[in-house]
Amino acid sequence: MSKRYNDNEIQQLVIEYHRTGDPEVRERIVEQFPTLVESIARRFINTGEPLEDLVQEGYLGLLNAIDLYKPDRGTKFSTYATHFIIGHIKHYLRDRGKLIKIPAWIQELQQKLTRVVDSLSQQLGRQPTFAEIGAVMQMDEKQVEYLLSTSDLLRVASLETGDNEEEEYFLGADLEKLEHPDSLSLQIAAEERVVLEHAMERLKEIERQVLYAFFYEELSQTEIAQRLGVSCNYVSHVLRNSTRKLRKILVTEEIRDAQAQMMRLQQRMAATEAELTQPSIVDPITGCYNRRYFESRLDEEINRASRYGYTLGLVLIRVGGASLFIRQHGLNLFEGVMARLAPRLRAKIRKADIPARIDVPDIAVILPYTGEQAEVVRRRLSEETLQMLREEDLLESGLWVESACHYTQEWVSVKQFVHQTECALRTFWGSAEVPENVAA
């Protein structure tokens, strides 16, 4: 298990990476953020996209953040990375045509917040703080923070938004300049807090005062009566009626939410039923993606890497001698070998990487944001495969390990990368053993 670093140590690691460009340092940084990436990915699960794909996109955003981060600007890296992880997932959802529908009452709050932030920015000549925004909107700083967080998680960037991640803003507010040390806290759902505050706004002023004093400040009814200058009986009456009214408002909202959730569930069930009628994208033996998905995903990754100008690697691991082994011992025994090998290989790669079984003895791994380091990954996976064959005495049964890798150096065209990859594999394996159209 990798060593855990505190915020200052992570910051130093990022600075070291930008000074040295050492890929191993970047890997150590990535290993510090699995919880952050997965928690953000889970917030988009209702879009219908597989969690694994959302997590992979989140890791791509993290890698992008590491490469583009500028230490001299004084921004905390975790804040910067959060921005990019969310942004990359949103770009992915936008490309897939998946939109997150926002409830009307949240849209109203967002629009009001946007106007307030824009107005204050013009008046002050800088981005406003939470306190300044809250003063205009009659909300406290925490409420502003929660609303900003909620609006970002529910909003997919419009098609007019540029691709420069460094210039994106959340509702016009520069989060790097707004102090919010607890913005990543997951102790309470932001949506629930906003729902409660919205419901409270629909009560009378005296009802809000009594509820706040009784439940939040934990004052007695006598103390509330003394503060407001009314009788205890009146406070009891207001407390009873306001809690009943608030409960009714929240139940109504819950019914609406339940209806929306039921509709989403029906949509997911319909989508699942449609998926069941389609060929699976997962190899049932290894749990890796199958060749059909691999080919389409490789095409996507090549085009994306070409468009954004980042490096892309490809590693292939072959268990040699498979044909003779299967003739002698049977296919089931060899499938067991591949079933045990696959999880060991997955444990040696990043979650952003994409493993697939592309033939009976072959496992391929797509490595986004990986250049020369692809050779290091190839050696690591080859050694792990060889170790397993040795542990199970399979070398004596006539199995061995073959491997190859290729990576982008300078982008000219997608076809050129495909051609170079095919040439690299033919050189290693010989044309007769190259999986047909492996990089197409």
C-alpha positions, 0 to 999 in steps of 0.5 A: 500500500502506498504511503499517505502524505499530508497536504504540505507533502503533496504540494512538495511532490507536485513542485518536485514533479514540475521541477524534474518531470519524473513520471514516478513522482506523478504516480505517487501524487495520483495514488494520494487521491483515490477517495477524492476521484471516486467520491466525485465520480459517484456524484454523477452516477445518476447520469446512467454512465458506469461508475468505472467509466466516470472514475477513469475520466476523473483520473484523467482529469487528475492527471491533467491537473498535475500537468497543468498546475502552476505552483507559483500561483499559490493555489492549493493543489487539491482545490485545483485538482477538484476543479479539473476532475469535475471538469473532465467528467462533465466534458465526458458527459457532454460528449456522451450527450448526458445532461443532469436535469436541475430542479426549477427551484435550484435553477432560480437560486443559481440564477440569483447567485450568478447575478449577485456574483457578477454585480459584486465583481463589477462593484468591487473590481475583484471576486467577492467572498462568501460573506459579501455574497451572503450579505446581499442574498441574506444567506450566511457563508456556509449557505453560499458555500453549499449552494456553490458546491451543489450548483457545480455538481448538478451543472454540466458545462454548456457547449459554448464553454471553452476547453481551457480548464484554467479559465473555467469558473463556477457560477462566475466565482473564482473558487481559488480566491474564495476561502472554503477549507471544508468544501470537500467535506462529505459529512452532509449532502449539500442538496439536503441542506439547500432543500431545508433552507429553501423550505424555511424561506417559505415560513413566516419570519416569526416561525423562522425565528422560533424554529431557529432558536429552539432547534439550532440555539437550543433555547427553551420556550421561556427563553424564546418568549423573553427574547421575542417579547411574547407569551410562552403559550404563543411560542408553543403555538408557533412552534407547533404550527411551524413544525407541522407546516415545515414537515408538510413542505418537506414531505411534498418535496420528498414526494416530488423527489421520489417521483423523480427518482422513480422515473430515473429508476424506470429509465435505468431499468429500460437502459439495463434491459436494452444493454442485456439485449446487446453483446456484453463489453466485459470478458466473463472470464477475466473481468476485463473489457472485451475486444469489441469495447477495446477497439472502440475505446482505443479509437476514442482515446487516440482521437482525444489524445490527438485533439488535446495533444497528450501522450498515449501508451499501449501495452500488450501481454501475451501468455505464450504457448497457449495453443499447445497448452490448450491441446494438452490440458484443455481450454478450461484449465487455460481460462483459469490461468487467465482468470487468475492473471487478470486481477494481478495485472489490474493491481499493477496499473492505474485506475485510469488505465483500460485493460481488455482481453483482446484474444484468448492469450492476450491482454492489452492495456490502454495508458492515457497520459503515458509516453516513455513510461509505457515501457516501464509498465510493460516490464512491470506487467511482464514480471508479474505474469512471469511471477505467477507462471513461476508460482504455479509451475506453469513454466514447466507446462510450456507457457511463457510470457511475451509483451510489447508496447508502443506510445505516441511521441509527436502527433501527426495523425491517428492513422500514423499512430495505428500504423506505428503500433501495428509495426511495433507488434509485428516486429516483436511477435511476427506478422502471423501472431499480431491480432488482426486490426488490434489498434484499429 
